[in-house]
């Protein structure tokens, strides 16, 4: 199955055209509007001067080099688990290390993948390609044709969302000179079959949405010029985007053109493979299609739904939609449960499901009596996920991890008792550590769960980092972090993750509770967790730091402005901050479904109540803040962090700012850049919060 939409808006914790981003100035009276020229000489010079200052301060601390070396050692470690994607008889993997910083795209057989040291067949050496073509290529993924003849390779200049699409010949094991190719743009492309591609890209003037994404989907046949590609579907400029999706099943190949009406609403048009005609599917806007099996579309629901047969299906459910209009709910979550991941294989539907943020995997199989939830036996007490399923066979890969348990990969060849095949060696000594789950009471009385990982023995309050996200249905489930383990926990620090509203931890209702006019609830939740940590005696305001990236950057900058008395330091990564201007910056217009539209007076009113850029004030004592961003981030862009840093500095607040050139929305394109970003962040927090060396 291939379903790749350019809508992902994740925090940088989960580990873009090189030209300037067109920006409408946020406010003629804004003295820092000049920083919105992303690649302008003056803003870049300002960023370079800020970098010089910040790097000089933070790298002077001897702990920086220790952090950097420790992080890089983990990132480049040869015994890492090579995350795999199953296809036909192969497992594909992308691998970066010290020798190959840009990475190797490679594959091995399914049987050999289970061995401790698989024999990898190198398909593409990205370092060699970048050197030979004098390009700063960053590998952004690959998708192969149904019969494994060729693959579409996505390469970004510097790590942004805009990519160049080129075709790779699997038989010749080299990039094809006669294949499908697309120039640099925010494109989506997917094989219908080995000789036809459904794609959406920048076709020139009028072909993009207001969000900067493609709004036209076309069908392109091998051997014909791209100009002759047939238009399948055209969306509206007000839409977020139009994109292709293809599903390769035992019953044949199926293609969709998807119209993203908003970030959370989609229309689906099934494409007739023979004629290219697109017919709208009778699915609700709030259905999120995951795949097809046995002639039925597999989807999750963002809202309650009444089926054609009168069946009432609750929001968050996993559902089958059949061509005859009938529906079947395979799983309906309880209030504290959520369907996190769905993967449709050849013979089963796998769903990673959480209950109070603790995961399990369910396998839904069809038998003589209909669909049955067989369950999958994996460890409890942490996070599980469906890593990959085979469209063309029974195989599937799963993973398990927790805050103190390194990841293990499990394999099944169709049985519902997967076996462990790869485990990461511990990166830090967890014997003296413990993870606990608590609840804080938010301003409106809602109970907010959060995880605390700490030393078992505490001698009073300790330096603490509180991490959060709270948006776009993204759930923060227990994850093993070598960074926090090595750089923080084993030095006596505490690491906290808050499961605030706006995320997806308890399904669509948990997300909807903090959307648009209710956004303040996410900030209240985060502040409540901070206060609860202080009340429990785990930390003090002077020792409590907060960290967040992307939407999480908006979270921590807002809470910093609203509750400066609660915190001793802030690390704000690739953030949104100027929420009055955000729709005109990067891909901001695509997130109106989450935040609202500041061009509408009523929505502008509630956005203005919290937007950090408009609410930060001179004369208030804020905690020191470190902004991290990237020039090549064409999703959020560095504009928000630049303007906030400049404004706070002018107001006399304690600010450091660092802008990496590469890395896109992750702010790091390779392991060295990642080690630098995290090394700087940890030494900053250690200095401000008083962590032991």
C-alpha positions in Angstrom: 0.0 0.0 0.0 1.2 3.5 -0.7 -0.5 6.5 0.8 1.8 9.5 1.1 0.3 12.9 1.8 2.3 16.0 2.5 0.3 16.8 5.6 2.5 15.4 8.3 3.1 17.9 11.1 5.2 16.1 13.7 7.4 17.3 16.5 11.1 17.2 15.9 11.5 14.9 18.9 10.4 12.0 16.8 13.3 11.7 14.8 11.8 22.4 1.0 12.8 24.1 -2.2 16.1 25.9 -2.0 14.4 29.1 -3.2 12.8 31.8 -1.0 9.4 31.1 0.4 6.8 33.6 -0.7 5.5 35.4 2.4 2.9 38.0 2.9 4.2 40.4 5.6 2.4 39.8 8.9 1.9 43.4 9.8 3.1 46.6 8.2 3.9 47.9 11.7 5.8 44.8 12.7 9.4 45.9 13.1 10.7 42.4 12.4 8.7 41.6 9.3 12.0 41.9 7.4 13.1 38.6 8.9 10.3 36.9 6.9 12.5 36.9 3.8 13.8 33.4 4.5 16.8 33.5 2.2 17.4 37.2 2.1 20.9 38.5 2.7 20.0 40.7 5.7 18.0 38.0 7.6 20.7 35.4 6.9 23.4 37.7 8.2 21.3 38.3 11.3 20.9 34.5 11.8 24.7 34.0 11.3 25.4 36.6 14.0 23.0 35.0 16.4 24.6 31.6 15.7 28.0 33.0 16.4 26.8 34.3 19.8 24.9 31.1 20.8 27.6 28.6 19.7 30.3 30.6 21.4 28.4 30.4 24.7 27.1 26.8 24.6 30.2 25.2 23.0 32.4 26.8 25.6 30.8 24.5 28.2 32.9 21.3 28.3 29.7 19.3 28.6 28.7 20.2 25.0 31.5 18.1 23.5 30.7 15.2 25.8 27.0 15.5 24.8 27.9 15.7 21.1 30.2 12.7 21.2 27.7 10.6 23.2 24.8 11.4 20.9 26.8 10.8 17.7 28.1 7.5 19.1 24.5 6.3 19.5 23.4 7.6 16.1 26.3 6.1 14.3 26.4 2.8 16.3 26.7 -0.2 14.0 24.5 -2.3 16.2 21.4 -0.1 15.7 18.2 -1.8 14.5 17.9 -1.3 10.7 14.3 -0.4 10.5 12.8 -2.3 7.6 9.9 -2.0 5.1 8.7 -5.3 3.7 7.9 -5.7 0.0 7.5 -9.0 -1.9 10.5 -11.1 -0.7 12.6 -8.2 0.5 13.1 -5.8 3.4 14.2 -2.3 2.4 16.2 0.0 4.7 17.8 3.4 4.7 21.0 3.5 6.7 23.2 6.4 7.8 26.4 6.2 9.8 29.8 7.9 10.1 31.1 6.5 6.8 27.8 7.3 5.0 26.4 10.5 6.5 23.9 11.0 3.7 23.0 7.3 3.7 22.6 4.1 1.8 19.3 2.8 0.4 19.6 -1.0 0.5 17.7 -4.2 0.8 18.0 -7.8 1.9 15.8 -10.9 1.8 13.1 -11.3 4.4 14.8 -14.5 5.6 18.2 -12.9 5.9 16.8 -9.8 7.7 16.1 -11.9 10.8 19.8 -12.7 11.0 22.1 -10.7 13.3 24.1 -9.4 10.4 22.1 -9.4 7.1 23.9 -9.2 3.8 22.6 -5.9 2.4 22.5 -5.2 -1.3 23.3 -1.5 -1.8 20.9 0.1 -4.2 21.8 3.8 -3.9 24.7 5.5 -2.2 23.4 9.0 -1.6 26.8 10.4 -0.5 28.3 9.2 -3.8 25.3 10.6 -5.8 25.5 14.0 -4.0 29.2 14.2 -4.7 28.9 13.3 -8.4 26.1 15.7 -9.0 27.4 18.4 -6.7 24.0 18.5 -4.9 23.2 18.6 -1.2 20.9 15.6 -1.6 18.8 14.3 1.4 17.0 11.0 0.9 13.3 11.4 1.5 12.1 7.9 0.7 11.3 5.5 -2.1 8.3 3.6 -3.4 8.6 0.6 -5.8 6.3 -0.5 -8.6 4.0 -3.5 -7.9 6.3 -6.0 -9.7 9.5 -4.6 -8.3 10.8 -3.4 -11.6 11.5 0.2 -10.8 11.1 2.6 -7.8 10.4 6.3 -7.4 13.1 8.0 -5.4 12.5 11.3 -3.5 15.5 13.6 -3.0 15.5 16.9 -1.2 18.0 19.7 -1.4 18.9 20.3 2.2 16.1 18.3 3.8 13.0 20.3 3.1 9.5 19.1 2.0 10.1 20.0 -1.7 11.6 17.1 -3.5 13.0 16.0 -6.9 11.4 12.7 -8.0 13.5 10.3 -10.1 13.1 6.7 -11.1 15.4 3.9 -10.1 15.9 0.7 -12.2 16.0 -2.2 -9.8 17.3 -4.6 -12.4 20.2 -2.4 -13.5 20.6 -1.1 -9.9 21.0 2.5 -10.9 19.0 5.6 -11.5 17.2 5.4 -14.8 17.8 8.0 -17.5 14.5 7.2 -19.3 12.2 7.0 -16.4 9.5 9.1 -14.7 11.0 12.3 -13.2 9.6 15.4 -11.6 11.4 18.7 -11.0 11.7 20.1 -7.5 8.3 20.7 -5.9 6.1 19.5 -3.0 5.1 16.5 -5.1 3.3 13.2 -4.4 3.7 10.3 -6.9 2.7 6.7 -6.7 2.7 3.7 -9.1 -0.7 2.4 -10.3 1.1 -0.4 -12.0 4.7 -0.8 -13.3 4.1 1.5 -16.3 1.7 4.2 -15.0 2.1 6.8 -12.2 -0.5 8.9 -10.5 1.0 12.1 -9.4 0.5 15.7 -8.1 3.0 18.5 -8.4 3.5 22.1 -9.3 2.3 22.4 -12.9 2.8 26.1 -13.0 0.7 29.2 -12.4 -2.6 28.4 -10.8 -1.8 24.8 -10.0 -1.2 25.1 -6.3 -3.5 25.6 -3.3 -3.2 28.6 -0.9 -1.2 26.2 1.3 1.5 25.8 -1.4 0.6 22.2 -2.2 -0.5 20.6 -5.5 -4.2 20.8 -6.3 -4.2 18.7 -9.6 -3.7 15.0 -9.9 -2.6 13.5 -13.2 -2.0 10.0 -14.7 1.3 9.6 -16.5 2.1 6.6 -18.8 5.6 5.4 -19.3 7.2 6.5 -22.5 5.1 9.6 -22.9 6.1 13.2 -22.0 4.9 14.6 -18.7 3.0 17.3 -20.7 0.7 14.6 -22.1 -0.3 13.3 -18.6 -4.0 13.1 -18.3 -5.7 15.2 -15.6 -7.7 13.0 -13.3 -8.8 15.4 -10.6 -8.6 19.1 -9.8 -9.2 20.5 -6.3 -9.8 24.1 -5.3 -7.2 26.7 -4.3 -8.8 26.9 -0.8 -8.2 23.1 -0.3 -5.1 22.0 1.5 -4.0 19.7 -1.4 -4.9 17.1 -3.9 -2.8 13.9 -3.8 -2.6 10.4 -5.2 -2.8 7.1 -3.2 -2.4 3.6 -4.5 -3.2 0.2 -2.9 -1.8 -3.1 -4.2 -3.8 -6.0 -3.0 -4.4 -9.7 -3.8 -7.5 -8.5 -5.7 -5.6 -6.1 -7.9 -4.3 -2.6 -7.9 -6.5 0.3 -6.8 -5.8 4.1 -7.0 -7.4 7.1 -5.4 -7.2 10.8 -5.9 -7.6 12.5 -2.5 -8.9 16.0 -2.0 -7.9 17.3 1.4 -10.6 19.8 2.0 -9.0 20.7 5.3 -6.3 19.1 7.4 -8.9 16.7 8.9 -11.4 16.3 6.1 -10.9 14.3 2.9 -12.9 13.4 -0.2 -11.8 10.2 -2.0 -12.1 9.6 -5.8 -11.5 6.1 -7.1 -9.6 6.1 -10.4 -10.6 3.7 -13.1 -7.4 2.1 -14.3 -8.6 1.7 -17.8 -10.2 5.1 -18.5 -8.6 7.3 -15.9 -12.0 8.5 -14.8 -12.4 9.5 -11.2 -15.5 8.6 -9.2 -16.2 10.0 -5.8 -16.5 7.4 -3.0 -19.5 7.7 -0.7 -17.4 8.2 2.4 -17.9 10.9 5.1 -15.4 13.7 5.1 -14.1 12.6 8.4 -13.1 9.1 7.2 -9.4 8.5 7.1 -8.7 5.7 4.6 -5.9 3.3 5.5 -6.1 0.7 2.7 -8.3 -1.9 1.0 -8.9 -5.6 1.7 -11.4 -8.1 0.3 -13.0 -5.3 -1.7 -13.7 -3.1 1.3 -12.1 0.3 2.2 -10.4 0.3 5.6 -10.7 3.6 7.5 -10.8 5.2 10.9 -13.5 7.9 11.8 -12.9 11.3 13.3 -16.5 11.8 14.2 -19.6 9.6 15.0 -21.2 8.0 12.0 -24.5 6.5 11.2 -24.2 3.8 8.5 -26.6 3.2 5.7 -28.0 0.2 7.6 -28.6 2.3 10.7 -25.6 1.1 12.6 -24.2 3.8 14.9 -20.5 3.9 15.0 -18.5 6.0 17.4 -15.7 8.4 16.6 -12.2 6.8 16.6 -13.5 3.5 15.3 -11.8 1.2 12.8 -14.4 0.6 10.1 -14.9 -1.2 6.8 -16.8 0.6 4.0 -18.0 -1.7 1.2 -19.1 -0.8 -2.3 -22.7 -1.7 -1.6 -22.9 1.0 1.0 -22.7 -1.2 4.0 -20.3 -0.7 6.9 -18.8 -2.8 9.6 -17.1 -1.6 12.8 -14.1 -3.8 13.5 -13.1 -1.9 16.7 -14.8 0.8 18.7 -12.5 2.3 21.4 -13.5 3.1 24.9 -13.1 6.7 26.1 -9.4 6.3 27.3 -8.4 4.2 24.2 -7.2 5.2 20.7 -6.4 3.5 17.4 -2.9 4.8 16.8 -1.7 3.0 13.7 -3.4 0.9 11.0 -1.6 -1.2 8.4 -3.4 -3.3 5.8 -1.5 -6.4 4.7 -2.4 -9.1 2.3 -4.2 -11.3 4.8 -4.9 -9.1 7.8 -5.6 -5.6 9.2 -3.2 -4.7 12.0 -4.0 -1.9 14.4 -1.8 -0.5 17.2 -4.2 0.5 19.9 -3.5 2.3 23.2 -5.4 2.1 26.4 -4.5 4.9 28.8 -1.5 5.5 26.5 -0.2 1.9 26.9 -0.2 0.0 23.7 -1.2 -3.4 22.2 -1.5 -4.7 18.6 -4.7 -6.3 17.2 -4.8 -8.5 14.2 -8.2 -8.6 12.4 -8.6 -11.6 10.1 -11.5 -12.7 7.9 -12.7 -16.3 8.3 -15.8 -18.4 7.7 -17.7 -16.5 10.4 -16.6 -13.1 9.3 -14.0 -10.7 10.8 -12.3 -11.7 14.0 -10.1 -9.7 16.3 -7.3 -12.2 17.0 -5.0 -10.0 19.0 -1.2 -10.1 18.7 0.9 -11.2 21.7 3.5 -8.5 22.4 4.8 -7.2 25.7 2.7 -4.9 27.8 3.6 -1.7 29.6 5.0 0.4 26.8 4.4 1.5 23.2 3.9 -0.9 20.3 3.7 -0.2 16.7 3.1 -1.8 13.3 6.5 -1.3 11.6 5.6 -2.7 8.2 3.3 -5.2 6.5 3.7 -7.0 3.2 1.1 -6.2 0.5 2.2 -9.3 -1.3 2.6 -11.9 1.5 1.7 -12.8 5.1 4.7 -11.2 6.7 4.6 -8.2 9.2 7.0 -6.4 11.5 6.1 -4.9 14.9 8.0 -3.1 17.6 7.9 -2.6 21.4 9.7 -0.1 23.6 9.2 1.9 26.8 11.0 4.8 28.4 13.5 2.3 30.0 13.2 -0.6 27.6 15.1 -0.4 24.3 13.2 -1.2 21.1 12.7 -4.8 20.0 11.4 -5.8 16.5 9.0 -8.7 16.2 8.4 -10.7 13.0 5.4 -12.8 11.9 4.9 -14.8 8.8 1.2 -14.9 9.3 0.9 -16.4 12.8 -0.5 -14.2 15.6 2.4 -14.9 17.9 5.3 -12.9 16.5 8.8 -13.7 17.5 11.5 -11.2 18.5 14.2 -10.9 15.8 16.2 -7.8 16.7 16.7 -5.9 20.0 18.6 -2.7 20.6 21.3 -3.0 23.3 20.7 -0.7 26.2 22.3 2.7 25.7 22.3 3.7 29.3 22.0 2.0 32.7 18.3 2.0 33.7 18.7 -0.2 36.8 18.5 2.9 39.1 15.6 4.5 37.2 11.8 4.1 37.3 8.8 5.3 35.2 5.5 6.3 36.8 2.3 7.5 35.3 0.5 10.3 37.1 -2.5 12.7 36.5 -2.8 16.4 36.8 -6.0 18.3 37.1 -6.4 21.0 34.4 -8.1 24.3 34.8 -11.5 22.9 33.8 -11.2 19.8 35.9 -10.0 17.4 33.2 -7.5 14.7 34.3 -4.3 14.9 32.2 -2.0 11.9 32.3 1.7 12.2 32.2 4.8 10.0 32.5 7.7 10.6 34.8 11.0 8.8 34.4 13.4 9.5 37.2 16.0 8.1 39.5 14.5 5.7 42.0 16.3 7.5 44.8 15.7 11.3 44.9 17.2 13.6 47.5 14.7 16.4 47.1 13.6 18.2 43.9 15.7 17.6 40.8 16.3 19.3 37.4 13.4 18.3 35.2 12.6 18.5 31.5 8.9 18.5 30.6 8.1 17.6 27.0 4.8 18.1 25.2 3.1 18.5 21.8 -0.7 18.6 22.1 -1.9 18.9 18.5 -2.8 17.4 15.1 -3.9 14.1 16.7 -0.3 13.2 17.5 0.1 10.9 20.5 3.2 10.8 22.7 3.5 7.2 23.7 6.3 5.7 25.8 9.6 5.8 23.8 13.1 4.9 24.6 15.4 7.9 24.3 19.1 7.3 24.5 19.6 11.1 24.5 17.6 11.7 27.6 19.0 8.5 29.2 22.6 9.4 28.7 22.5 13.2 28.9 19.9 13.7 31.6 18.5 10.7 33.5 21.8 9.2 34.5 23.0 12.6 35.8 20.2 12.7 38.3 17.6 14.6 36.1 13.9 13.8 35.6 12.2 13.4 32.2 8.5 14.0 31.9 6.1 13.6 28.9 2.6 15.2 29.1 -0.3 13.7 27.2 -2.3 16.9 26.9 -5.4 17.6 24.9 -5.0 18.4 21.2 -3.0 15.1 20.8 -4.5 11.8 19.8 -3.9 9.8 23.0 -7.6 9.3 23.7 -8.9 9.4 20.1 -10.5 12.2 18.1 -12.4 13.6 21.1 -9.1 14.3 22.9 -7.9 16.2 19.9 -11.1 18.1 19.2 -11.1 19.3 22.8 -8.2 21.7 22.1 -8.9 22.8 18.5 -9.5 26.4 17.3 -11.4 28.4 20.0 -10.5 25.7 22.6 -6.7 25.9 22.0 -6.2 27.4 25.4 -7.0 24.0 26.9 -3.8 22.5 25.6 -1.8 25.3 27.3 -3.8 25.0 30.5 -3.1 21.2 30.5 0.6 21.7 30.1 0.7 24.3 32.9 -1.3 22.0 35.1 1.3 19.2 34.6 4.1 21.6 35.4 2.3 22.7 38.6 1.6 19.1 39.6 5.3 18.2 39.3 6.1 21.1 41.6 3.3 20.2 44.1 4.5 16.6 44.2 8.0 17.9 45.2 9.7 16.4 42.2 11.1 19.7 41.0 10.9 23.5 41.6 10.2 26.3 39.1 13.9 27.2 39.0 14.7 23.5 38.1 11.8 22.9 35.6 12.5 23.3 31.9 10.2 22.7 29.0 10.9 21.5 25.5 8.8 21.2 22.4 9.1 21.3 18.6 6.9 22.5 15.8 3.3 22.6 17.3 5.1 21.8 20.5 7.2 24.9 19.9 4.0 26.9 19.9 3.0 25.1 23.1 6.2 25.9 25.1 6.5 29.5 23.8 2.8 30.2 24.7 3.0 28.6 28.2 6.3 30.4 28.8 4.5 33.7 28.1 1.4 32.8 30.1 3.2 31.2 33.1 6.7 32.5 33.3 6.8 31.9 37.0 6.6 28.1 36.5 9.8 27.6 34.5 13.6 27.9 34.7 14.4 27.4 31.0 12.7 26.8 27.6 14.0 25.0 24.5 11.8 25.9 21.6 12.5 24.0 18.3 11.2 24.8 14.8 8.2 26.5 16.3 5.1 28.3 15.2 4.9 31.5 17.2 3.4 34.4 15.2 -0.2 33.0 15.0 -1.6 36.2 13.5 0.6 35.8 10.5 1.0 32.0 10.4 -1.3 31.4 7.4 1.0 33.4 5.2 4.2 31.7 6.3 5.4 28.4 4.8 2.5 25.8 4.7 0.6 27.6 7.4 -2.7 27.9 5.5 -3.0 24.1 5.6 -3.4 24.2 9.4 -6.5 26.5 9.6 -8.5 23.4 10.7 -6.3 23.1 13.8 -5.9 26.8 14.8 -8.5 28.8 12.9 -8.1 31.6 10.4 -6.8 35.0 11.8 -8.3 36.7 8.7 -11.7 36.0 10.2 -12.5 38.6 13.0 -14.0 36.1 15.5 -11.2 33.6 15.0 -8.5 36.3 15.1 -9.9 37.3 18.5 -9.3 34.0 20.2 -6.0 33.5 18.4 -4.8 36.9 19.6 -5.4 35.9 23.2 -2.6 33.4 23.2 -0.3 34.1 20.1 3.2 34.3 21.8 4.6 36.9 19.4 1.8 39.3 20.1 1.7 38.7 23.9 5.3 38.7 24.9 6.0 41.9 26.9 8.8 44.1 28.1 9.2 44.3 31.8 8.0 40.8 32.5 10.6 38.3 33.8 10.5 35.3 31.5 12.6 32.1 31.8 15.7 32.1 29.5 14.8 30.6 26.1 16.8 28.8 23.4 15.3 28.8 19.9 16.3 26.2 17.4 15.3 26.3 13.7 16.5 25.6 10.1 16.8 27.8 7.0 15.6 24.9 4.8 12.4 24.3 6.8 9.8 25.1 4.1 6.9 23.7 6.2 7.0 26.0 9.3 10.1 28.0 8.1 12.5 29.8 10.5 10.4 33.0 10.4 8.6 32.4 13.6 11.7 31.7 15.7 13.6 34.5 14.1 11.0 37.1 14.9 10.3 35.9 18.4 14.0 35.9 19.2 14.5 39.4 17.8 11.5 40.8 19.7 12.4 39.2 23.0 16.0 40.3 22.6 14.9 43.9 21.9 12.7 43.7 25.0 15.7 42.8 27.2 14.9 39.1 27.8 17.5 36.3 27.9 17.5 34.7 24.5 19.7 32.4 22.5 19.0 31.5 18.9 20.4 28.8 16.5 19.5 28.3 12.9 20.9 25.3 11.0 21.1 25.6 7.3 20.0 22.1 6.5 17.5 19.6 7.9 14.2 21.0 6.9 11.5 20.6 9.6 13.8 18.2 11.6 16.5 20.9 11.8 19.1 18.2 11.1 19.8 16.4 7.8 22.4 13.9 9.1 23.7 12.5 12.3 26.3 15.2 12.9 23.8 17.9 12.6 21.4 16.0 14.9 24.2 15.6 17.5 24.9 19.3 17.4 21.3 20.3 17.8 20.6 18.0 20.7 24.1 18.6 22.2 23.4 22.3 22.3 19.9 21.8 23.7 21.0 19.5 26.6 24.0 21.7 27.6 21.6 24.7 27.6 19.1 22.9 29.9 21.9 21.6 32.1 23.3 25.1 32.6 20.0 26.8 33.3 18.4 24.0 35.5 21.5 23.1 37.5 22.1 19.5 36.3 25.2 17.8 37.6 28.1 17.2 35.3 
